[in-house]
Amino acid sequence: MNALTRDLVKLVETAEQSQKTREELSVSDRKFREKLHLMPPVGWLNDPNGLCQKDGIYHIYFQYTPYDCNWGIKLWGHYTSTDMVHFKEEEPFLYPD
């Protein structure tokens, strides 16, 4: 097993726990989340530079570290929007291999 695979296996558990925590957030806790800017559900978002529009849907791609808010394994995250105010989180676009 290479180092990347080992780290991903270990970090999947962290991501799953983070997802569970996010789902348990109360409404009052959500008031501190961004309303008009991109904010990942967990982890670290950087460099949202892959902006494009196709068939009336905007696509935003960005560096994403879902396992930790510090440097770590980076993916390319993906959000879509029809109005650039409301965003839908999509599956990560690129994974390291």
C-alpha positions as CSV (number, residue, x, y, z in Angstrom):
1,M,0.0,0.0,0.0
2,N,1.5,3.3,-1.0
3,A,1.6,6.4,1.3
4,L,-1.3,8.2,-0.6
5,T,-3.6,5.1,-0.3
6,R,-2.7,4.7,3.4
7,D,-3.4,8.4,4.1
8,L,-6.7,8.3,2.2
9,V,-7.9,5.3,4.1
10,K,-7.1,7.0,7.4
11,L,-8.6,10.3,6.4
12,V,-11.9,8.8,5.0
13,E,-12.8,8.0,8.6
14,T,-12.2,11.7,9.5
15,A,-14.3,12.9,6.6
16,E,-17.1,10.6,7.5
17,Q,-17.1,11.9,11.1
18,S,-17.0,15.5,9.8
19,Q,-20.0,14.8,7.7
20,K,-21.8,13.4,10.7
21,T,-20.9,16.5,12.7
22,R,-22.1,18.8,9.9
23,E,-25.5,17.0,9.8
24,E,-25.8,17.4,13.6
25,L,-25.3,21.2,13.5
26,S,-28.2,23.1,15.0
27,V,-29.8,26.0,13.2
28,S,-28.2,28.4,15.6
29,D,-24.7,27.0,14.7
30,R,-25.4,27.6,11.0
31,K,-25.8,31.3,11.4
32,F,-22.0,31.6,11.4
33,R,-21.6,30.0,8.0
34,E,-21.1,32.2,4.9
35,K,-24.3,33.2,3.1
36,L,-23.0,34.7,-0.2
37,H,-19.5,33.2,-0.5
38,L,-18.4,29.7,-1.2
39,M,-17.6,27.8,2.0
40,P,-16.9,24.1,2.0
41,P,-18.9,21.9,4.4
42,V,-15.7,20.9,6.1
43,G,-12.0,21.4,5.6
44,W,-10.2,24.1,3.5
45,L,-11.1,25.8,0.2
46,N,-8.6,27.7,-1.8
47,D,-8.1,29.2,-5.3
48,P,-11.6,29.2,-6.8
49,N,-10.4,29.9,-10.3
50,G,-12.1,27.4,-12.5
51,L,-15.2,29.6,-13.2
52,C,-17.2,28.8,-16.3
53,Q,-20.8,28.8,-17.5
54,K,-22.5,26.3,-19.8
55,D,-26.2,26.0,-20.6
56,G,-27.1,28.6,-17.9
57,I,-25.3,26.7,-15.1
58,Y,-22.2,28.2,-13.5
59,H,-19.4,25.8,-12.5
60,I,-16.8,26.7,-9.9
61,Y,-13.8,24.6,-9.4
62,F,-11.4,25.0,-6.4
63,Q,-8.6,23.4,-4.4
64,Y,-10.2,21.5,-1.6
65,T,-8.8,19.7,1.4
66,P,-11.8,18.0,3.0
67,Y,-9.9,16.1,5.6
68,D,-8.2,18.9,7.4
69,C,-8.3,22.7,7.5
70,N,-4.5,22.7,7.3
71,W,-2.4,21.6,4.3
72,G,-3.0,18.0,3.3
73,I,-4.3,15.9,0.4
74,K,-5.9,18.3,-2.0
75,L,-8.8,17.5,-4.3
76,W,-10.5,19.8,-6.9
77,G,-13.9,20.6,-5.5
78,H,-16.9,21.6,-7.6
79,Y,-20.0,23.8,-7.0
80,T,-22.7,24.7,-9.4
81,S,-25.1,27.6,-9.4
82,T,-27.8,29.2,-11.6
83,D,-27.6,32.6,-10.0
84,M,-24.1,32.9,-8.3
85,V,-25.9,33.3,-4.9
86,H,-27.2,29.8,-4.2
87,F,-24.6,27.0,-4.6
88,K,-25.0,23.3,-4.9
89,E,-22.1,21.1,-3.7
90,E,-21.1,18.6,-6.3
91,E,-18.8,15.6,-6.0
92,P,-15.1,16.5,-6.1
93,F,-14.0,16.8,-9.7
94,L,-10.4,15.5,-9.4
95,Y,-8.7,13.2,-6.9
96,P,-5.0,12.8,-6.5
97,D,-3.6,9.5,-7.8
